[in-house]
Amino acid sequence: MFNITEFHKSTSKEMNAIKDRVRNLIGGYNWGEEGRYKESILINTLRRFIPKTFAVGTGFVIKKTERNILHDSSSQIDLIIYDTAFPLLFSEGDFVILTPEAVRGIIEVKTNIENLSKKKLLEMVEKANNDGKFISEGQLRKKHLFNGIFGYEGYNNTRTRIITQTKSFLSESVKKHIFSPNSDFYLLNHFCFNNKYFLRYWRNEYSYSLYDLEDLSFSFFISNIIFYLSEQRIQHESNLWFPIEKEGRKKHSFKFVRKKGNINLITE
């Protein structure tokens, strides 16, 4: 009988195998190139799963200003998932420049998030939120944007440091956005720390949940992208995309509460 859980684990194993193959070839001499190749691994994996009406690239999003002869640009985004029904301003290979209406998802890709300094971690999360807000504000018909950060490795299968770092970036880089108008459309909502730990935002509850998904974090990240792109089409067969019940694997929660003008972060 077909084992859907093992199928999803094989996707993660394949991504790690390709990542390690490149590292074995180039060693520590060109980490910038290795980082770009990790983006390519995720791009090529996504292309195998997402509907053909969508595409994945890297680049910038441009939107008009009140003065039509001028425009604003996002920062460079590692991965942009976009609707191919919309025209592109520029395309060369995987590099694209496009308008907000076309964008359905953005992703920042890192080799090892644990190795980031606190300052770099906060900057990364703030960048994700700012890019998401920039895109959402440029959309005439607002869509819930998949806004994710994808890390390949780190943390040595312990979650203590993950919890500490998560509390830090939620308190300092998410708190300022959480109750802002339209934040549900753009806020950082998926965070893959490694192939084990996965953080997801529940917008109706203003809360984030940390899950231990042993060898399935990569796959759940990808499946959530597919859900954002094709929610109505996969709801009745969601068990094929999410092969385990994640609620039993929730290890920590972070909930924002607004009371008497103050915003508090409650962890449990």
NORVEN-V658821 format. One record per backbone hydrogen bond with DSSP energy under -0.5 kcal/mol. CO is the residue of the C=O (numbers start at 0). NH is the residue of the N-H. E is the energy in kcal/mol with one decimal. If there is no record, write none. Layout:
co->(CO:CO)
nh->(NH:NH)
e->(E:E)
//
This chain:
co->(1:2:3:4:5:6:7:8:9:10:11:12:13:14:15:16:17:18:19:20:21:22:25:29:30:31:32:33:34:35:36:37:38:39:40:41:42:43:44:44:45:45:50:52:54:56:57:58:59:60:61:62:65:66:66:69:71:76:78:79:79:80:80:81:81:82:89:91:93:94:95:96:96:97:98:98:99:101:103:104:105:106:107:109:110:111:112:116:117:118:119:120:121:122:123:124:125:126:127:128:129:130:131:132:133:134:135:137:139:142:144:145:145:146:146:147:148:148:149:152:153:154:158:159:160:161:162:163:164:165:166:167:168:168:169:169:173:173:174:176:179:181:182:182:184:188:189:190:190:191:194:194:195:196:196:197:198:199:200:201:201:201:205:206:207:208:208:209:209:210:210:212:215:216:217:218:219:220:221:222:223:224:225:226:229:229:230:230:233:234:236:236:237:237:243:244:245:246:248:251:252:253:254:256:256:258:261:261:263:263:265)
nh->(3:6:7:8:9:10:11:12:13:14:15:16:17:18:19:20:21:22:23:24:25:26:28:33:34:35:36:37:38:39:40:41:42:43:44:45:46:47:47:48:48:49:53:83:81:79:95:76:97:73:99:71:67:64:69:64:62:58:106:56:81:103:104:54:83:85:96:94:57:91:59:88:89:61:101:102:102:82:145:80:147:78:149:151:152:114:115:120:121:122:123:124:125:126:127:128:129:130:131:132:133:134:135:136:137:137:138:139:141:144:146:105:147:188:189:107:150:191:109:112:156:157:162:163:164:165:166:167:168:169:170:171:172:173:173:174:176:177:178:179:182:184:185:186:144:200:148:192:198:150:214:216:212:192:193:210:190:208:202:204:205:206:255:201:253:199:210:250:251:197:212:215:219:220:221:222:223:224:225:226:227:228:229:230:232:233:233:234:236:237:239:240:240:241:245:247:248:249:211:209:267:207:265:258:263:261:258:263:256:265:254)
e->(-0.8:-1.7:-2.0:-2.2:-2.0:-1.1:-1.4:-2.5:-2.2:-2.1:-2.3:-2.3:-2.2:-2.2:-2.6:-2.0:-2.0:-2.0:-2.5:-1.1:-2.4:-2.4:-1.7:-1.8:-2.5:-1.9:-2.1:-1.9:-1.4:-1.8:-2.3:-1.8:-2.6:-2.9:-2.0:-2.7:-2.0:-0.7:-0.9:-0.6:-1.5:-2.7:-2.0:-2.5:-2.5:-3.1:-2.5:-3.2:-1.9:-2.5:-0.5:-3.0:-0.8:-0.6:-2.5:-1.4:-2.3:-1.9:-2.2:-2.2:-0.5:-3.2:-1.7:-2.4:-0.5:-1.6:-2.2:-1.8:-2.5:-2.6:-1.7:-1.7:-1.7:-2.6:-1.3:-0.6:-1.3:-3.0:-2.3:-3.0:-2.6:-2.0:-3.1:-1.5:-1.8:-0.7:-1.6:-2.6:-2.5:-2.2:-2.1:-2.3:-2.6:-2.3:-2.1:-2.3:-2.9:-2.9:-2.2:-2.5:-2.6:-2.2:-2.6:-2.7:-0.8:-0.8:-1.5:-0.5:-0.7:-0.7:-0.7:-2.9:-0.5:-2.6:-1.6:-2.0:-0.5:-2.9:-2.8:-0.7:-0.6:-2.1:-2.7:-2.1:-2.8:-2.8:-2.5:-1.6:-2.5:-2.5:-2.1:-2.0:-2.3:-0.9:-0.7:-2.2:-1.9:-1.8:-0.5:-2.4:-1.9:-1.6:-1.2:-2.7:-2.7:-2.5:-1.9:-0.7:-3.2:-2.8:-0.9:-1.4:-3.6:-1.9:-1.1:-3.0:-2.6:-2.5:-0.7:-1.5:-0.9:-1.5:-2.8:-3.5:-2.8:-2.2:-0.5:-3.2:-1.3:-2.0:-0.7:-1.3:-2.6:-2.1:-2.1:-2.9:-2.2:-1.4:-2.1:-2.2:-2.1:-2.0:-2.4:-0.5:-0.7:-1.3:-0.7:-1.1:-1.4:-1.2:-2.0:-0.5:-1.0:-2.7:-0.9:-0.6:-2.0:-1.3:-2.3:-3.0:-2.0:-3.0:-3.4:-0.6:-3.1:-2.0:-2.8:-0.5:-2.7:-0.6:-3.2)
//
